[in-house]
Amino acid sequence: MCFHPWSDVTLPLMSVPEIRAVIDAWASVTEELGAQYPWVQIFENKGAMMGCSNPHPHCQVWASSFLPDIAQREERSQQTYHSQHGKPLLLEYGHQELLRKERLVLTSEHWIVLVPFWAVWPFQTLLLPRRHVRRLPELNPAERDDLASIMKKLLTKYDNLFETSFPYSMGWH
């Protein structure tokens, strides 16, 4: 899925309304494929260093009839936590990070960006909603607008870090 008709415009160079259109497309394809497949993964590898073979800014969508191994383990862990504590694990984790203020990168009305304590990649961040949301189609218009805004801020920070188009892998779970 291409982000922009111009071949050199990456997400951080797009306007917030243009990013919002991408988010709406992600939600639409997630809803459409999710009706048939239990696993829909939207991901972007930006830059040749991260395995992107096409220089035109784009993402890919993977839909399958099974959950990959890591996703299965994540799902089991989150279900176990929910059954033991009565709340979603990642929502609780985001709340704890907001209280500690140690790993926060950005916050907004509807979103939190933080460096997870389990980070394995340099510059790894985790983008979490402030309310329990399982899939992109569940986001309301205000949350989608805010997501576009915080993504632009985060990805611009990455590009500005070394004054280059920052390579990354981004995936929506």
LOKOL-934797 format. One record per residue (C-alpha): residue number from 1; x, y, z; residue in one letter. Coordinates in steps of 0.2 Angstrom, whole numbers, plus 5000, padded with zeros to 4 digits. Example, Ala and Ser with C-alpha at 12.3 -4.5 7.8 and 13.67 -1.06 7.14 Angstrom:
BEGIN
<rec><resi>1</resi><px>5062</px><py>4978</py><pz>5039</pz><resn>A</resn></rec>
<rec><resi>2</resi><px>5068</px><py>4995</py><pz>5036</pz><resn>S</resn></rec>
***
This chain:
BEGIN
<rec><resi>1</resi><px>5000</px><py>5000</py><pz>5000</pz><resn>M</resn></rec>
<rec><resi>2</resi><px>5008</px><py>5016</py><pz>4994</pz><resn>C</resn></rec>
<rec><resi>3</resi><px>5007</px><py>5031</py><pz>5006</pz><resn>F</resn></rec>
<rec><resi>4</resi><px>5008</px><py>5045</py><pz>4994</pz><resn>H</resn></rec>
<rec><resi>5</resi><px>5008</px><py>5048</py><pz>4975</pz><resn>P</resn></rec>
<rec><resi>6</resi><px>5025</px><py>5056</py><pz>4975</pz><resn>W</resn></rec>
<rec><resi>7</resi><px>5039</px><py>5043</py><pz>4976</pz><resn>S</resn></rec>
<rec><resi>8</resi><px>5050</px><py>5053</py><pz>4989</pz><resn>D</resn></rec>
<rec><resi>9</resi><px>5037</px><py>5058</py><pz>5002</pz><resn>V</resn></rec>
<rec><resi>10</resi><px>5039</px><py>5047</py><pz>5018</pz><resn>T</resn></rec>
<rec><resi>11</resi><px>5026</px><py>5047</py><pz>5032</pz><resn>L</resn></rec>
<rec><resi>12</resi><px>5036</px><py>5061</py><pz>5042</pz><resn>P</resn></rec>
<rec><resi>13</resi><px>5036</px><py>5072</py><pz>5027</pz><resn>L</resn></rec>
<rec><resi>14</resi><px>5017</px><py>5070</py><pz>5024</pz><resn>M</resn></rec>
<rec><resi>15</resi><px>5004</px><py>5082</py><pz>5032</pz><resn>S</resn></rec>
<rec><resi>16</resi><px>4994</px><py>5076</py><pz>5047</pz><resn>V</resn></rec>
<rec><resi>17</resi><px>4978</px><py>5075</py><pz>5036</pz><resn>P</resn></rec>
<rec><resi>18</resi><px>4988</px><py>5064</py><pz>5023</pz><resn>E</resn></rec>
<rec><resi>19</resi><px>4994</px><py>5053</py><pz>5037</pz><resn>I</resn></rec>
<rec><resi>20</resi><px>4976</px><py>5052</py><pz>5043</pz><resn>R</resn></rec>
<rec><resi>21</resi><px>4971</px><py>5046</py><pz>5026</pz><resn>A</resn></rec>
<rec><resi>22</resi><px>4984</px><py>5032</py><pz>5027</pz><resn>V</resn></rec>
<rec><resi>23</resi><px>4977</px><py>5027</py><pz>5045</pz><resn>I</resn></rec>
<rec><resi>24</resi><px>4960</px><py>5026</py><pz>5038</pz><resn>D</resn></rec>
<rec><resi>25</resi><px>4966</px><py>5015</py><pz>5024</pz><resn>A</resn></rec>
<rec><resi>26</resi><px>4975</px><py>5004</py><pz>5036</pz><resn>W</resn></rec>
<rec><resi>27</resi><px>4958</px><py>5003</py><pz>5046</pz><resn>A</resn></rec>
<rec><resi>28</resi><px>4949</px><py>4999</py><pz>5031</pz><resn>S</resn></rec>
<rec><resi>29</resi><px>4960</px><py>4985</py><pz>5025</pz><resn>V</resn></rec>
<rec><resi>30</resi><px>4961</px><py>4978</py><pz>5042</pz><resn>T</resn></rec>
<rec><resi>31</resi><px>4942</px><py>4977</py><pz>5043</pz><resn>E</resn></rec>
<rec><resi>32</resi><px>4940</px><py>4970</py><pz>5026</pz><resn>E</resn></rec>
<rec><resi>33</resi><px>4954</px><py>4956</py><pz>5028</pz><resn>L</resn></rec>
<rec><resi>34</resi><px>4949</px><py>4953</py><pz>5046</pz><resn>G</resn></rec>
<rec><resi>35</resi><px>4932</px><py>4947</py><pz>5041</pz><resn>A</resn></rec>
<rec><resi>36</resi><px>4941</px><py>4933</py><pz>5033</pz><resn>Q</resn></rec>
<rec><resi>37</resi><px>4957</px><py>4930</py><pz>5042</pz><resn>Y</resn></rec>
<rec><resi>38</resi><px>4961</px><py>4930</py><pz>5060</pz><resn>P</resn></rec>
<rec><resi>39</resi><px>4978</px><py>4938</py><pz>5058</pz><resn>W</resn></rec>
<rec><resi>40</resi><px>4980</px><py>4954</py><pz>5049</pz><resn>V</resn></rec>
<rec><resi>41</resi><px>4997</px><py>4962</py><pz>5051</pz><resn>Q</resn></rec>
<rec><resi>42</resi><px>5001</px><py>4979</py><pz>5043</pz><resn>I</resn></rec>
<rec><resi>43</resi><px>5020</px><py>4983</py><pz>5043</pz><resn>F</resn></rec>
<rec><resi>44</resi><px>5033</px><py>4995</py><pz>5035</pz><resn>E</resn></rec>
<rec><resi>45</resi><px>5051</px><py>4992</py><pz>5033</pz><resn>N</resn></rec>
<rec><resi>46</resi><px>5058</px><py>5010</py><pz>5029</pz><resn>K</resn></rec>
<rec><resi>47</resi><px>5075</px><py>5011</py><pz>5020</pz><resn>G</resn></rec>
<rec><resi>48</resi><px>5086</px><py>4998</py><pz>5012</pz><resn>A</resn></rec>
<rec><resi>49</resi><px>5095</px><py>4995</py><pz>5028</pz><resn>M</resn></rec>
<rec><resi>50</resi><px>5079</px><py>4988</py><pz>5035</pz><resn>M</resn></rec>
<rec><resi>51</resi><px>5075</px><py>4977</py><pz>5020</pz><resn>G</resn></rec>
<rec><resi>52</resi><px>5064</px><py>4988</py><pz>5010</pz><resn>C</resn></rec>
<rec><resi>53</resi><px>5067</px><py>4984</py><pz>4992</pz><resn>S</resn></rec>
<rec><resi>54</resi><px>5056</px><py>4997</py><pz>4984</pz><resn>N</resn></rec>
<rec><resi>55</resi><px>5061</px><py>5016</py><pz>4988</pz><resn>P</resn></rec>
<rec><resi>56</resi><px>5043</px><py>5022</py><pz>4986</pz><resn>H</resn></rec>
<rec><resi>57</resi><px>5036</px><py>5024</py><pz>5003</pz><resn>P</resn></rec>
<rec><resi>58</resi><px>5024</px><py>5010</py><pz>5007</pz><resn>H</resn></rec>
<rec><resi>59</resi><px>5018</px><py>4997</py><pz>5019</pz><resn>C</resn></rec>
<rec><resi>60</resi><px>5013</px><py>4979</py><pz>5017</pz><resn>Q</resn></rec>
<rec><resi>61</resi><px>4999</px><py>4969</py><pz>5023</pz><resn>V</resn></rec>
<rec><resi>62</resi><px>5000</px><py>4951</py><pz>5028</pz><resn>W</resn></rec>
<rec><resi>63</resi><px>4984</px><py>4941</py><pz>5032</pz><resn>A</resn></rec>
<rec><resi>64</resi><px>4984</px><py>4923</py><pz>5036</pz><resn>S</resn></rec>
<rec><resi>65</resi><px>4972</px><py>4910</py><pz>5043</pz><resn>S</resn></rec>
<rec><resi>66</resi><px>4984</px><py>4907</py><pz>5058</pz><resn>F</resn></rec>
<rec><resi>67</resi><px>4993</px><py>4917</py><pz>5071</pz><resn>L</resn></rec>
<rec><resi>68</resi><px>5012</px><py>4917</py><pz>5070</pz><resn>P</resn></rec>
<rec><resi>69</resi><px>5021</px><py>4910</py><pz>5084</pz><resn>D</resn></rec>
<rec><resi>70</resi><px>5026</px><py>4926</py><pz>5093</pz><resn>I</resn></rec>
<rec><resi>71</resi><px>5009</px><py>4933</py><pz>5091</pz><resn>A</resn></rec>
<rec><resi>72</resi><px>5002</px><py>4917</py><pz>5099</pz><resn>Q</resn></rec>
<rec><resi>73</resi><px>5013</px><py>4919</py><pz>5114</pz><resn>R</resn></rec>
<rec><resi>74</resi><px>5009</px><py>4937</py><pz>5115</pz><resn>E</resn></rec>
<rec><resi>75</resi><px>4990</px><py>4933</py><pz>5115</pz><resn>E</resn></rec>
<rec><resi>76</resi><px>4992</px><py>4920</py><pz>5128</pz><resn>R</resn></rec>
<rec><resi>77</resi><px>5002</px><py>4931</py><pz>5139</pz><resn>S</resn></rec>
<rec><resi>78</resi><px>4990</px><py>4945</py><pz>5138</pz><resn>Q</resn></rec>
<rec><resi>79</resi><px>4975</px><py>4933</py><pz>5140</pz><resn>Q</resn></rec>
<rec><resi>80</resi><px>4983</px><py>4926</py><pz>5156</pz><resn>T</resn></rec>
<rec><resi>81</resi><px>4986</px><py>4943</py><pz>5163</pz><resn>Y</resn></rec>
<rec><resi>82</resi><px>4969</px><py>4949</py><pz>5159</pz><resn>H</resn></rec>
<rec><resi>83</resi><px>4961</px><py>4934</py><pz>5168</pz><resn>S</resn></rec>
<rec><resi>84</resi><px>4972</px><py>4936</py><pz>5183</pz><resn>Q</resn></rec>
<rec><resi>85</resi><px>4971</px><py>4955</py><pz>5185</pz><resn>H</resn></rec>
<rec><resi>86</resi><px>4955</px><py>4960</py><pz>5176</pz><resn>G</resn></rec>
<rec><resi>87</resi><px>4963</px><py>4973</py><pz>5164</pz><resn>K</resn></rec>
<rec><resi>88</resi><px>4972</px><py>4973</py><pz>5148</pz><resn>P</resn></rec>
<rec><resi>89</resi><px>4991</px><py>4970</py><pz>5150</pz><resn>L</resn></rec>
<rec><resi>90</resi><px>4997</px><py>4984</py><pz>5138</pz><resn>L</resn></rec>
<rec><resi>91</resi><px>4984</px><py>4996</py><pz>5145</pz><resn>L</resn></rec>
<rec><resi>92</resi><px>4991</px><py>4994</py><pz>5162</pz><resn>E</resn></rec>
<rec><resi>93</resi><px>5009</px><py>4995</py><pz>5156</pz><resn>Y</resn></rec>
<rec><resi>94</resi><px>5005</px><py>5011</py><pz>5148</pz><resn>G</resn></rec>
<rec><resi>95</resi><px>4997</px><py>5018</py><pz>5164</pz><resn>H</resn></rec>
<rec><resi>96</resi><px>5012</px><py>5013</py><pz>5174</pz><resn>Q</resn></rec>
<rec><resi>97</resi><px>5024</px><py>5021</py><pz>5162</pz><resn>E</resn></rec>
<rec><resi>98</resi><px>5014</px><py>5037</py><pz>5163</pz><resn>L</resn></rec>
<rec><resi>99</resi><px>5016</px><py>5037</py><pz>5182</pz><resn>L</resn></rec>
<rec><resi>100</resi><px>5034</px><py>5034</py><pz>5182</pz><resn>R</resn></rec>
<rec><resi>101</resi><px>5038</px><py>5046</py><pz>5167</pz><resn>K</resn></rec>
<rec><resi>102</resi><px>5055</px><py>5037</py><pz>5165</pz><resn>E</resn></rec>
<rec><resi>103</resi><px>5053</px><py>5030</py><pz>5147</pz><resn>R</resn></rec>
<rec><resi>104</resi><px>5040</px><py>5042</py><pz>5139</pz><resn>L</resn></rec>
<rec><resi>105</resi><px>5045</px><py>5049</py><pz>5122</pz><resn>V</resn></rec>
<rec><resi>106</resi><px>5029</px><py>5058</py><pz>5118</pz><resn>L</resn></rec>
<rec><resi>107</resi><px>5011</px><py>5059</py><pz>5125</pz><resn>T</resn></rec>
<rec><resi>108</resi><px>4995</px><py>5065</py><pz>5118</pz><resn>S</resn></rec>
<rec><resi>109</resi><px>4977</px><py>5065</py><pz>5123</pz><resn>E</resn></rec>
<rec><resi>110</resi><px>4974</px><py>5047</py><pz>5116</pz><resn>H</resn></rec>
<rec><resi>111</resi><px>4992</px><py>5040</py><pz>5113</pz><resn>W</resn></rec>
<rec><resi>112</resi><px>5008</px><py>5036</py><pz>5123</pz><resn>I</resn></rec>
<rec><resi>113</resi><px>5025</px><py>5033</py><pz>5114</pz><resn>V</resn></rec>
<rec><resi>114</resi><px>5038</px><py>5025</py><pz>5126</pz><resn>L</resn></rec>
<rec><resi>115</resi><px>5053</px><py>5015</py><pz>5126</pz><resn>V</resn></rec>
<rec><resi>116</resi><px>5048</px><py>4998</py><pz>5132</pz><resn>P</resn></rec>
<rec><resi>117</resi><px>5059</px><py>4991</py><pz>5146</pz><resn>F</resn></rec>
<rec><resi>118</resi><px>5061</px><py>4975</py><pz>5135</pz><resn>W</resn></rec>
<rec><resi>119</resi><px>5067</px><py>4985</py><pz>5120</pz><resn>A</resn></rec>
<rec><resi>120</resi><px>5080</px><py>4975</py><pz>5109</pz><resn>V</resn></rec>
<rec><resi>121</resi><px>5082</px><py>4987</py><pz>5095</pz><resn>W</resn></rec>
<rec><resi>122</resi><px>5091</px><py>5004</py><pz>5096</pz><resn>P</resn></rec>
<rec><resi>123</resi><px>5079</px><py>5018</py><pz>5096</pz><resn>F</resn></rec>
<rec><resi>124</resi><px>5064</px><py>5006</py><pz>5098</pz><resn>Q</resn></rec>
<rec><resi>125</resi><px>5048</px><py>5013</py><pz>5104</pz><resn>T</resn></rec>
<rec><resi>126</resi><px>5030</px><py>5007</py><pz>5108</pz><resn>L</resn></rec>
<rec><resi>127</resi><px>5015</px><py>5017</py><pz>5103</pz><resn>L</resn></rec>
<rec><resi>128</resi><px>5000</px><py>5013</py><pz>5114</pz><resn>L</resn></rec>
<rec><resi>129</resi><px>4982</px><py>5019</py><pz>5115</pz><resn>P</resn></rec>
<rec><resi>130</resi><px>4976</px><py>5026</py><pz>5131</pz><resn>R</resn></rec>
<rec><resi>131</resi><px>4960</px><py>5016</py><pz>5130</pz><resn>R</resn></rec>
<rec><resi>132</resi><px>4958</px><py>4997</py><pz>5126</pz><resn>H</resn></rec>
<rec><resi>133</resi><px>4958</px><py>4995</py><pz>5107</pz><resn>V</resn></rec>
<rec><resi>134</resi><px>4961</px><py>4979</py><pz>5099</pz><resn>R</resn></rec>
<rec><resi>135</resi><px>4961</px><py>4984</py><pz>5081</pz><resn>R</resn></rec>
<rec><resi>136</resi><px>4963</px><py>4999</py><pz>5070</pz><resn>L</resn></rec>
<rec><resi>137</resi><px>4945</px><py>5000</py><pz>5065</pz><resn>P</resn></rec>
<rec><resi>138</resi><px>4940</px><py>5002</py><pz>5083</pz><resn>E</resn></rec>
<rec><resi>139</resi><px>4948</px><py>5019</py><pz>5083</pz><resn>L</resn></rec>
<rec><resi>140</resi><px>4936</px><py>5034</py><pz>5084</pz><resn>N</resn></rec>
<rec><resi>141</resi><px>4939</px><py>5050</py><pz>5073</pz><resn>P</resn></rec>
<rec><resi>142</resi><px>4947</px><py>5059</py><pz>5087</pz><resn>A</resn></rec>
<rec><resi>143</resi><px>4959</px><py>5045</py><pz>5090</pz><resn>E</resn></rec>
<rec><resi>144</resi><px>4963</px><py>5043</py><pz>5072</pz><resn>R</resn></rec>
<rec><resi>145</resi><px>4967</px><py>5062</py><pz>5071</pz><resn>D</resn></rec>
<rec><resi>146</resi><px>4978</px><py>5061</py><pz>5086</pz><resn>D</resn></rec>
<rec><resi>147</resi><px>4987</px><py>5045</py><pz>5080</pz><resn>L</resn></rec>
<rec><resi>148</resi><px>4991</px><py>5054</py><pz>5064</pz><resn>A</resn></rec>
<rec><resi>149</resi><px>4998</px><py>5069</py><pz>5074</pz><resn>S</resn></rec>
<rec><resi>150</resi><px>5008</px><py>5059</py><pz>5086</pz><resn>I</resn></rec>
<rec><resi>151</resi><px>5015</px><py>5048</py><pz>5072</pz><resn>M</resn></rec>
<rec><resi>152</resi><px>5021</px><py>5063</py><pz>5062</pz><resn>K</resn></rec>
<rec><resi>153</resi><px>5030</px><py>5070</py><pz>5078</pz><resn>K</resn></rec>
<rec><resi>154</resi><px>5038</px><py>5053</py><pz>5082</pz><resn>L</resn></rec>
<rec><resi>155</resi><px>5044</px><py>5050</py><pz>5064</pz><resn>L</resn></rec>
<rec><resi>156</resi><px>5050</px><py>5067</py><pz>5062</pz><resn>T</resn></rec>
<rec><resi>157</resi><px>5060</px><py>5065</py><pz>5078</pz><resn>K</resn></rec>
<rec><resi>158</resi><px>5068</px><py>5050</py><pz>5071</pz><resn>Y</resn></rec>
<rec><resi>159</resi><px>5072</px><py>5059</py><pz>5054</pz><resn>D</resn></rec>
<rec><resi>160</resi><px>5080</px><py>5073</py><pz>5064</pz><resn>N</resn></rec>
<rec><resi>161</resi><px>5090</px><py>5062</py><pz>5076</pz><resn>L</resn></rec>
<rec><resi>162</resi><px>5104</px><py>5060</py><pz>5062</pz><resn>F</resn></rec>
<rec><resi>163</resi><px>5097</px><py>5072</py><pz>5050</pz><resn>E</resn></rec>
<rec><resi>164</resi><px>5092</px><py>5058</py><pz>5037</pz><resn>T</resn></rec>
<rec><resi>165</resi><px>5078</px><py>5048</py><pz>5032</pz><resn>S</resn></rec>
<rec><resi>166</resi><px>5078</px><py>5036</py><pz>5047</pz><resn>F</resn></rec>
<rec><resi>167</resi><px>5077</px><py>5018</py><pz>5043</pz><resn>P</resn></rec>
<rec><resi>168</resi><px>5064</px><py>5008</py><pz>5054</pz><resn>Y</resn></rec>
<rec><resi>169</resi><px>5053</px><py>4993</py><pz>5055</pz><resn>S</resn></rec>
<rec><resi>170</resi><px>5035</px><py>4997</py><pz>5061</pz><resn>M</resn></rec>
<rec><resi>171</resi><px>5021</px><py>4985</py><pz>5064</pz><resn>G</resn></rec>
<rec><resi>172</resi><px>5004</px><py>4986</py><pz>5070</pz><resn>W</resn></rec>
<rec><resi>173</resi><px>4998</px><py>4972</py><pz>5082</pz><resn>H</resn></rec>
***
